């Protein structure tokens, strides 16, 4: 296990799935974690589990699509922790009615507001802190579907996650002189609650072959522990049995 003592980490989407696994992994390695998501009760559950294992955690409920709430959270986290070394964007959403044939434009706006605008909100709120520190790492969770053809994800999800990839590379281009790095991780299918929003149900056998949240958490821990001179610009990962490579209906 990496030793991340002294690291202060802000994680969005931390109430379940990938974000929860990352929060627990980093806290177990010694990092102090600030947890954000919409539902306070889920954050309390994760924070309680972390503290019961001897870790340090605090919660900051918010709607990531609300820039004012995000800015307030960034200020509160900096005041509480004294710094923000790492920002990890895990919050994301999709809709069951995701294809053009049945897509409601309101769903499109909601998906983009969370998946893309939400990332921009946290980055804009956190960069000034990192610039002042001359130190910072941002990790954005994108998607395999933004890199490779996987129509099952739907156009709004694909477009928003593709935007996250380009946003991430722009941070490295503009902020390297401030010792700020960004890593975009694009996983293929991960066995998380978001799969319940799929129009076609996923079987238990299919779930067993997918990536697990802990797989992402292990990768993130490795990236966080890397020296400042190292920048993992982009990581694309998939399960060995990658269903996205099969013909899609």
Secondary structure by P-SEA (a helix, b strand, c coil): ccccccbbbbbccccccaaaaaaaaaaaabbbbbbbcccaaaaaaaaaaaaaacccccccccccccaaaaaaaaaaaaaacccccbbbbcccccccccccccccaaaaaaaaacccaaaaaaaaacaaaaaaaccbbbbbbbccccccccccccaaaaaaaaaaaaaaaaaaaccccccbbbbbbbbccccccccccccccccaaaaaacccaaaaaaaaaaaaaccccccccbbbbbccccccccccc
